[in-house]
């Protein structure tokens, strides 16, 4: 008889960081299963980039909502934010190229 593999529930953590008002990123939502799906769906609906890192999610899930991340996780979270900022920058550049193309074609 084969042993059934346990079903692994999806987990999600949402962070917020405002450089002018926050000392460190803050956990604003966390959950497993259906709650994780809702967090991910909400991110998609609001065009918020998603980075998959099971190890980081496991570490962050130990924090409470509205709790700032500890210094030990600064480097790992900084890498995620750098990834997101780069995505935002690439999106802005793509939009600017598209906007310029549209502007040049308006007179035709």
Long-range contacts (C-beta under 8 A, 24 or more apart in sequence): 9-33, 9-36, 10-36, 10-37, 10-40, 11-36, 11-54, 11-57, 11-58, 11-61, 12-36, 12-37, 12-39, 12-40, 12-57, 13-39, 13-56, 13-57, 13-60, 13-61, 14-39, 14-42, 14-43, 15-60, 15-69, 15-77, 15-80, 17-81, 22-68, 23-68, 24-68, 24-69, 24-71, 24-74, 25-68, 25-69, 25-77, 25-81, 26-66, 26-67, 26-68, 26-69, 27-60, 27-63, 27-64, 27-65, 27-66, 27-67, 27-69, 28-65, 28-66, 29-65, 30-60, 30-61, 30-63, 30-65, 49-83, 49-84, 49-87, 49-88, 51-80, 51-83, 51-84, 53-80, 56-80
